[in-house]
Amino acid sequence: MMSKKTIILSIILSNAFPIIVGYSVFYILLTVIKQVPAVGQEVLKLWFIPFSVLTAYIIYSIRKDYKLSKQKGI
C-alpha cells in the first residue's frame, strides 16, 4: 500500500499537464484580448472570474481523483 504523500503526489503529477495547459491557454487568451483597446480594458477588470473557475475545476478534479484512489485502496 502506498503512503498518503505518495498518493497525493502521483495525483498532482497526473493532473500537472491539464493544469499547465489550462493556465497557459488562459494566459495567452488574456494577453491577446488585452491588445484590443475597448474590450481588453474590460476583460482586465474581470480576469479573476475565469481564473477562479479554472482553479476550482482543477481542485475538484484533484480531489475527485484522490477520493477515487482511496476507494480503490491504492
Buried (B, 14 or more C-beta within 10 A) or exposed (E): EEEEEEBBEBBEEEBEEBBEEBBEEBEEEBEEBBEEEEEBEEBEEEBEEEBEEBBEEBEEBBEEBBEEBEEEEE
